[in-house]
Amino acid sequence: MYGDEDKRTFEERRAEVVAIVRAASDFAGADYGLRGIFLAMSEAHDETAFDEAFGTMAASLSENTARYLQTA
């Protein structure tokens, strides 16, 4: 997800993305079903696990948004 030029630690980069996703999501409401994926992303111990969970989260959020827009 990040290029080699980013000198921050994995934990710093992960914290930034987790904060952005948390702010953009409603895990108490519409996005509640994605809580498990979010927790996996938040607790990822390495870049590979994080990238997998982030990809799943992004696809799921996109799918939920599309469904919402179709019903609105």
SULMO-V444348 format. One record per residue. RES is the residue in one letter. PSI is psi in whole degrees, -180 to 180 (none if undefined). Layout:
res->RES psi->PSI
res->RES psi->PSI
This chain:
res->M psi->-39
res->Y psi->150
res->G psi->170
res->D psi->-19
res->E psi->-15
res->D psi->114
res->K psi->-1
res->R psi->157
res->T psi->163
res->F psi->-43
res->E psi->-38
res->E psi->-43
res->R psi->-42
res->R psi->-45
res->A psi->-40
res->E psi->-48
res->V psi->-42
res->V psi->-42
res->A psi->-41
res->I psi->-47
res->V psi->-42
res->R psi->-42
res->A psi->-30
res->A psi->-2
res->S psi->160
res->D psi->81
res->F psi->-6
res->A psi->-12
res->G psi->-113
res->A psi->-33
res->D psi->16
res->Y psi->-39
res->G psi->-15
res->L psi->2
res->R psi->-42
res->G psi->-43
res->I psi->-42
res->F psi->-43
res->L psi->-40
res->A psi->-42
res->M psi->-42
res->S psi->-32
res->E psi->6
res->A psi->136
res->H psi->-10
res->D psi->170
res->E psi->-40
res->T psi->-48
res->A psi->-39
res->F psi->-48
res->D psi->-40
res->E psi->-51
res->A psi->-40
res->F psi->-43
res->G psi->-43
res->T psi->-43
res->M psi->-47
res->A psi->-44
res->A psi->-42
res->S psi->-43
res->L psi->-41
res->S psi->-42
res->E psi->-44
res->N psi->-40
res->T psi->-44
res->A psi->-42
res->R psi->-42
res->Y psi->-45
res->L psi->-30
res->Q psi->-29
res->T psi->-13
res->A psi->none
